[in-house]
Amino acid sequence: MAVQRLTPERRRELTRTALVEAAAEVFARRGFDGASLEEIAEAAGFTRGAIYSNFGNKEDLLLAVVDRYNKTLFDAFSDRLDEAQTIEEKTVSGATLWRDLIHRDPNLSALNLEFRLRALRDETFRERLLTLQKEHVHRIAQLIHRGTEGLGIKLTIAPQDLAEILNAATVGLSELAGIDREHAARYDQLVEMFFRLISASIYEAPQT
């Protein structure tokens, strides 16, 4: 079987992905200020020049990490919730998936905190981070609207408001779980409890 040659576009995409994945590891371990472009490039198997040819600077690379995590989380939830056929299944699937993501990626909490610390210290970065976050929450709102509409469910609050609540609460719980690792099971319970409370309080059952 013939091996398909990599196009320049595909090669560039693979390079960017490797750099972003390496950056996520280094930023989580050393923080934004402690991380160097040389270390990130070396971890990805490239030179520092590869970073400059794909990203303008270290902040651009950090924002690329934010964007990658947002899209990864959204795609995972979208796939799982589309498979669920009832509001109960969607609630359980959402809570289970979030717990799995928290345990699977130990860098998630550190990176979330690093994003916010940088935003608090740098106004320009804060504005760019907020743009990405608003896009992420808007995608969540669209997912909520699609899911509830498909089940004939009428929300008692706007999908955008619900998306902002879910995003803020789950990020907060994941950060606490990342710090209090001895009580990870407790945070698993809290995540499921939160999803069930939200599910029970924000929609009207379809008319029969």
C-alpha positions, 0 to 999 in steps of 0.5 A: 500500500502506497504511503501518502505524502504529507502536504505542506499544509498537513505538515504545518498542522502536525507541527503546530499540534506538536508545539501546542501539546508540548506547550501545554505540558511545559506551561502546566509544569513551569507556569507561563513566566517560568516556561521558555520557548527553547524548552517547549521547542525541545519537548516538541522535537523542534527548534525555537524557529519552528515556534516563531514560524507558527506563533508570534510569541509565547502569549500566542502559544498560550492562547493556542493552548487555550483554544485547543483545550476548549475545542477538545472539551467541546468536541468530547461533550458534543459527541457524548451528549448527541448519543444520549436520548433522554434528559436523564442520559444527557445529565449522567453522560455530562457528569461522567464525562467531566469526571473522566476529563478531570482525572485523565488530564492532570494539566487541566487545572494548572492550565486553567489557573495559569490562563487566568493569572496571565489575564489578570496581569496583562490587559491585552492577553485578558481581552484575547482570552475573553474572546476565546472564552466567549466563543467557547461558551457560545458553542456550549449554548448552541449545543444546549439549544440543539439538545433540548430542542431535539427532546422537545424541552423548554428551558426556563433560562436562556441557553447562553446563561446556562452555558455560562453557569455550567462553564464557570461551575465545572471549571471551578470544581475541576480546579478544586479537585486538582488541588484537593486530590485526596478527596477526588471521590467527593468532587466526583459526587459534587459534579454529578450533584451539580449536573442533576440540580441544574437538570431538575431546575431549568427546564419544563417537561414536554407536554403529553 
